[in-house]
Every structure is written in C-alpha cells, then in structure tokens.
Amino acid sequence: MPPNDDDQAARLERARQIGLFRYMLIREAADPSLTGRQRGALVRKLAGEEHTDPDGRRVRISRWTLDRWILEWRQGGFDALIPSPRQAQPRTPPEVFELASALKKENPERTAAQVRRILKAQLGWAPDERTLQRMFNRTGLASLQTPRQTAVFGRFEAGCPNELWTGDALHGPRIDGRKTYLFAFIDDHSRAVVGHRWGFAEDTVRLAAALRPALAARGVPQYIYVDNGSAFVDSWLLRACAKLGIKLVHSAPGRPEGRGKIERFFRTVNGEFTVEIASAEGEVGREIRDLAEMNRLFTAWVETVYHRREHSETKVAPLERWMAGAPFPVPAPGDLAEAFRWSEHRNVSRTGTVSLQGNRYQVDPQLVGRKVELVFDPFDLTYLGVRIDGKDAGTALPFQINRHSHPKARPEVPAEQPKPTTGIDYLGLIDREHAADLSSKVNYVALAGGQPAEPVEAVDLTED
C-alpha cells in the first residue's frame, strides 16, 4: 500500500530535522577560517561527547562520520546533510506498541530491554530494543522515572555580551478577556533584555516577532539557549539559526539548568510590571486596552527602569554592561528577511505544478519530477521562491489560491464577525454633501454690487 501525503510529509520533516541536527553539530568545526590542527581538535572533542539526536536519544558520533558530514556540507551545502527519507512502512503492529506503552506506564522503572523481554514472553515475538526506546522517547514515556537526587551545578556566566542569549515564554495577565504571553530573550553576560514581545498566542509567529527585531538591533549571538516548548523546536527557528550561523541549544527535558537568569527576570516582571495591570474588572491597576499599549508600556519599563538599575548580581546596570562590548555587527536586511522565511519541500508534478496548504502553483517545466524547496513569507502565500540544491530556480506562479496565509500565521486580532447593518445614513450623507456644495458656491450678484434676485414663488404645475 503506497504511503499517503501525510506520511510522506512526516518523513520529509524528519529528514530535515536530521539535517539540522548534523549542521548544528559540525557548524563550528566546518568554519573555513580554522586550521587543520584546530579542526581536528574540535572534531575529536565532538566525537568524545554524547549528543541528543532528533529522537531525544543520547548518541555518540564517530570522527569519521563527522569528517564525512563536513565534506558533504562543503560540497553540497545544507541540502547535502539531509538524508533521503525512507519509504518503508512501519512493521510493528500498533497493538504491540500499545501493550509496550501499558507495560512502561505500569512500572516506569522498566527499561526498553525489560519491556522487550516481557513482550517476547507474552507474544512470542517483540520488536528490538531500539525501536521500543524510540517509541518511549517520542511519546514522552522515557521521562517516567522515579525521582532521583538532583545533580549540583556551579554558576555559569557567558564571558562577553552576545555570546549567549537565553529565551523563554511567560504567561501573563488577561487583556480584554484574552490571555497574554511574553516572549523574551536576555543576554547571559549583561542580563540586558535584547528582545521581547507580548502576544495573544505562544506560537512561532509571536516568537519571531520578539527575535527578529532583536537580531536587527542588537546583533547576532553565537548561541541561543531555549527549552523544548513547541515554539522553540519548530523547524522555522532551526532554519533561521542555521541561515544566520547561530548555534541553537535546547535544554534536556526535565533539566532546566542554565535558564535561571531569565526565570529570575520573569519574577521581576511579575513583581514590578504585571502586578500594576488590572487583569479583571474592579481590580486595582492600570487597564490595558490592547497589545500595542501593553508592548509600549513594557518597553518603557525595560528601557527606563530595568536596564538602568544596578543588577543585584553583576553590580552593574544591564545596559551599561552590554554596551561595554559594543559595537556589534548586525545582519544585512536581505539576509535577515531570508532567514525568517519559511520553507517546505515538494515534488513537482507531471503538469509542472506544486501544492502548498491547498494552493497550486506553476513552476518551471524543467523541474518536473524533481524535489524543490519552496521559500515563502507565512503571511503571504501568493509569492513563493523556488530553490533546488540550495540555488535559486525562479518563482512559483499562483495557479489556484485558496489560502493567502499559512495556518500557523494567525493574526493577533481575530477577524470581527460581520454586523447585520452598516449604520450608514445614505440620505443623510447626500443631504450634507448638498449643503456643503451650496455653501461653497460664489454669489456673483453680490460681488457686482447688485441686489439679490427675489426668490421665485413655486408654481403648482398640476393645476388647470
């Protein structure tokens, strides 16, 4: 039975995730400015460490594999690191996975190997240990462990501004009955707030609204450290960081160490800013009318209060400490716009068309049968750039447009429901226009010094 479109899209997405994992791993070692000795030291260091793959497993990558990935990246760019998605269908019946999940939930201390032994004893057959472990990681069952003693970590601080930014989201008060969320990024060295944005959703669009202006105004950091929230693991963020040369680091599930500074900042926000907002009728505080006012007031608080006050730990004002490393190079507007576009891969049909979110587009007939990358602004699906092997291949011309924006690109303010009447007084408009027209006419008789003509008495033409 051939795979459906959803299965094919899932395999393509997994292949891109693997490609991004490989790129983020070799990015520093592949730097052309390194000498052979420096590159060899970095590769040996990477080969000696464990890394978290897209399935959440801790894996080791051999030096030979890392060298091969670096060579492939040099020869073919990012696309060369994306593996070909497998076409095979899953061979493990769903009921076996359900039984394995039940065994794991029954006793979280059971390892994948132990669950396999039980399945084999019960059914006479069982999938291999790695298949079960991948399933446990994918469904979150791997985190069901008996609490153990927490490891002790020393204090860490980046050595200079823009070396490390930490990002997170804060659940805020309700505005006009809707819950708000704050996306913020702080510089680890100075504790300066480099980017922020209040919004009505905790999604990728609102995250981009906080990060993109930060990169344009504050420069590009070496690292961005975030958690595993859905907005922070979206493929668009991985693509943006890869395009700008930023190494994106996610904290291990259940291990929030390293995000203490931004959590401390959020406590300050709650204690000094959101506490002054009236989140319900009758509460003491300022009533916020809309998000524009919320963001304007928050920017004023950050720039005039938080940034200029001595930090309790560094003993220096955050803005002063961040400016000590200035100036910082900022990306060109074209490079920044390219980094924040979204992309998806599609196969060109025999008719020279591709489909995206229910829309159909016409591409160059020479691309028939090939897999292309469609690059687009999520808010405008009427224009798509076409790339193949990382090179420009023209544009996709709209053929049939059913959706003008990506489903994830939801606006801050939902569209209002149509009203039964417009409230327009058409006759009143005509009357006012006529009165204005009369008042603007010139009285030539008065200008000539003559007497105004007597008004003409109306005559009833219906009389005999």
N, C-alpha and C positions, 0 to 999 in steps of 0.2 A: 504494500500500500504506500503510495508516494506521500511525502510529508506535505502538510498544508502550509499556508503562508505564515501563520503564527509560529510554527515550529522552525521554519526557515529563518524568520526574523530573529527568533531567540538564539539560534546557532550563530548568526552573523553578529549579534550583540555580544555573545560570549567570546567570539573570536576577537572582536575589538577590545574587549576588556583584557584579554591575554596580551594583545599587542601593546596596550597602555602599560600593563604591568612590566613587560620587558623593557619598554622605553624608560620608564621611571627608574628601573634598576641600573641600566647602563648609561644614563644620561651624563653623569659626571665622568665616568671612565672614557666615554666616547668624545670628550672635548678635544678638538683638533689642536689646541694650544699645549696639551700635555706632551711631555717627552715619553719615549718608550719605557723608561725606568719608572716614571710616575704612574703611567697607565698600568704597568704590570703590578705595582704595589696596590693600586686600587682594586684591580681585578682579583688579586689574591685575597684581599680583605673581604670583598663581596663573597667570594667562594667559601670563605671560612665562617660566614654568618648564616643564620636562618632568616628566611623572608616569608611573609604572608602572601600566598598566591590568591587569585580571584575567588577561589572556593573557600578561603579562610584557613587553609592548611599551612602549617609551618614546614617549609621546604628548604633544601639546600640546592644551589645551582653550581654545577662544576665549572672550573675555569675554562675548559674547552668550549662549553656551551655559551658562556659569557663572551668569549672571543668571537664565536660564530655570530652571535647577535650583533655585536659591534660592527663586524664586517658587513653583515646584511643591511644594517642601518645606513652605513656609508654608501653602499652601492644602490640601494633602492629606497632610502628614506623610511618614514614611519610605516608605510604600507607593507614594506618587506618584513616587518616584525609581526604582522597579523597572520596567524595560521589559517589554512583552509579549513572551514567548518566541516565537521564530519557529517556524513549523510545517513549514517546507520541509525536505526530506531532503537529505543531502549529495549533491552531484552529481559529485564526483571519485571515480573508482573506487579501491578500496583498493590495487590493484596499482600504480597510478600513485604513490600515497604511498609504497609500499614501495620503488619504484625511486628516488624522490626521497631517501628516507632512506639508501639504499645509496650514492647519489652524495655525500651530505653526509658520511657516515662515511668514505668513500674518501678524501676530501680536505676536512678541516674548514674550510679557508680559502675554500671555495666559498660565495658568498653565495646568497640565495634567488633573486636575479635571474640569477646564473650557472647555477644548477640548472635554472631555467625554460628558459633557452636550450638547455641540453643535452637536456632532455625534449622540447622542441619539435622539435629537430633529429632526435631518435631516433624519436619517435612521431608527429610531425606536428601535435601538439596538446599543450598544457600548461596547468595551472591558473595563475591570476595569481600575481604575486609575493607579495602579502599573504597569500593562502591558504597558500602554502608556508612563509612566515615564521611564521604562527600554528602550523602543524604542527610546525616546528622548536622553537618555544618550548614547546609543550605536551609534547613528547617529550624535552625536555632536550638536543636536538641543537644548539641555538643556543649552548650553552656550550662546544662542542667547538672551541676556538680555540687557536692557537699561543700559548704563554705570552709575555706582554709585560711590559715593565718596570712594576713596581708603583708606583702614584702615592704620593706622600708626603703624609700628613695631619698637621695640627697637633693638639695636645692639646685635648680638649673637656671641659668640666665644666658641668653644669647650674647655674644661678645660685642656686637655693634648693631646700630639701627638697620632695619631692613634685611637682617639676616634671617629672622623667623617671625612670621605673623601667625597668630592663633585666631581661629574663627569659631563662632558658636551662635546659637539662637536662644533668645529669651522670650518666654511667654509673658505678654504684657496685659494691660487693662483693656476693657471693652470701650470702643468708641462707636457711638450711635448703635449700640446693641451688638456690635461685631468684635470678636476677639482680635487683638493685635499681636504681632511678633516682631522682635527686633533682631536683625542680623547685624553682627558687629565683628570687626577684626581689630586686634590690638598688636602693637609691636612689642615683642617679648623683652627687648633690651630697655626701652624707654617707658613702656606702658602707655604710650600715646595711642589714641583711637585713630587708626588710619582710614577706616571706612565704616559706615553704618547706614541703616535704612529700616524704618518702621513700615510694616505692611500688614495686610489682612490675611496672608497665607504664608505658611512655612514651606515654600517651594523654591524651585531653581530660579524662577524669574525674579523673585524678591531677593534671593541671594546674589544674583548677577547685578541687581540694582545697587547693592552695597559694595560689591567687589570691584566692578568696572570703574566707577569714579575714583576709587581708592588707588588703583593702578595708574590711572591717568594723572592723578595729582601727587601721589606720594612715591611713585616709582615701583619697580618690580622686586619683590623679595626673593631670596634664594629658596626658602622653604615656606610652605603654608601647612599648618598643623590643624586638623579638624577631627571631629568624631565620625561615627558611621551612620549619621542621620541620612534619610533618603535624599535630601537636597545636596549633601556633601559627597555622595557616592554616584551621583548622576554622571552619565558619560560626557555631558557638555562641559562640566567642570574639569574633568580629566583632559579633555581635548584642549580647553583654554590654557591650562597649565603647561601642557606639552608644547603648544604653539609658542608660548612666551618663555619657555625654558625654566619653569618653576617646578621644583620637586614637591609634589603633593604627598603628605604623610597623614595616614589615618591612625588614630589610637586603636589599640587592640580592644575588642569587645570586652566590656566589664573591667577595663583597665584605664581609668580616666586620668592617670598621672600625666602631668605636663600641661593640663588645661586649668590649673588652679588660679592663674593670674586673671584669665578672662572671667572665671566664675566669681572671683573676688570683685572684679569690675561690675559684674551684673548685680551683686549685692549692693554696691554703691549706687547703681542706677535705681534699684528699688527703694533704697533708703533716702535718696535725695531728689529723684526726678518723678518716678511714677507715684510716689506717696503724695505728691502735690496735685494729682489728677483725680477729678471726681469721676469714678467709673460707673456710678449709678445715680439715679435721680435722688436728690436730697442729701447726697454725701458732700462733705466739706472738701473744697478743692476747686481747681480751675476746670471748667467744662471745655473739652476739646471738640471742635465742630467737625474736623476732618483730618485725614492723614497729612495733608500739606502743612497744617498748623502743628501737628504732632512732630513732624520732622524738623520744622523750622525752630520750634522751641527746644528740641533736643540738641540741635546743632549749636544753638546759643548757649545752652548749659555746658556742652562739651568744650567749646572754644573759650568761654569766658570764666568758667569755674574749674572744671576738671583738669584741663590742660595747663592752667596757670598756677595750680595749687601744688605745693610740695608733696611729693608722694611719700607715704609713710615708710616705705622700704628703701627706695633709692635715695631719699632725702633731696631729690631734685625734681622740679616741675617736669611732667612728661613731655611737653612740647619743647622745653629747653634742652632736655637730654636727647630728644630725637633730632633737633636741629643741629646738634653738635656733629652729626655725621653728614650734614648736607654739603653740597647739592647731590641729589640722587637722579640718575638718568631715568627718564620716563619713556615708555614705548611710543612709537610713531602712531598717529591716529589710525592710519590704514592697518597697521599690524594689530592694534587693539581691536578694531572692528572685526578683522578676520578671526581673531582668537575667540571672540564671543559669538560667532555664528555657530549654528548647529549643523550637524551633518548626519546623513543616513546613506546606506549603500543599497543600491537597487540593480537588478539585471535589466538591460534594455530588451524590450520585446521585439518580435519579428517585424512589427509595424513601426519600429523606431520610436516607441513611447515608453515612458516610465510612470509609475504611480507613486503618490505620496499623500497620505492622510485623505484618501478619497478623491484626490485630484489627479488628472492625467496631463502629461507634458510631452511635447515633441522635442527630440534631441537629434543630433547629427546622425544621419542614416549609417554612417561608417561605424557607429558604436553598437550596431545591432548584435545582440548575443554577448556583449561584454558587461562586466560588473563595473558600475560607475559610482562615484561619491557625489551626492547632492548636498551642496552647501547653501544655507539659507538663513534669513532672519526669521525667528519663530513668529514674529508679529506680522510678517508679510510673505505669504506663500505664493504670491504672484510672480516672484522673481527667484529663480534657482540657478546657482552656478554649478557647472558640471566639471568634475575632476576625474582623471584616470591616472593611476600610478602617481598621484600627487601633483600632476600637471594640469593646467587649465585646458578644458575641452569645450569651451563655449558656454552657452546658457541653454536652459530648458524653457521652451516657449509654452505658455499656458494653452492647453487644448480643451480642457473641461475643468472648471474651477467650481468646487462645491464648498470648500472651506478656505477662508482667507487668512487664518492664523492657526498655529499649532494648538492642539488641545491643552497642552501644559501652559501655554502663554495666556493665562486668564488675566483680564484687566483688574485693577484694584477696585473699581466701582462697577458693579454689575449693571447691565442694561436695565433701564426702567421699563416697567410694564406700560403698554400704550393706554392712554386715557380715553374715555368714551367721547369726550368733546375737547376741542382745541381751546375754547374760551375766546376765540377771535370774534369781535363785533365788526362784521364786514361793512354794514351800513354806517356804523359809527366812523370807521376808517375813511369811507368815501366822504362823509359829511365834514370831517376835519380837514381832509385834503382840499375840498372845495373852498372851505373858509380861508385856508392858508393861501390858496390861489387868488382869491378875491382881494385879500389884504396886500398882496404883492404887486397888483396892477397899478400903473401910473395914471393919475387923474389929469389928463392933458388940458381939460377945460379950466381947471383951477390954475394950472401953470400959465395959461394965456390971459388970466385976469378976468375971464367971463363969469357969468353966473351959471351955476349948475342947472342942468335941464330939469324941468319939473317932472316928477315921476309920472309915467303913463298909467292911466287907470286901466285895469284889466277889463277886457270885454268878454262877455259870455257868448261864444260863437254858437251855442246851441239854441239861442232864442231866435224866433222868427223875425 
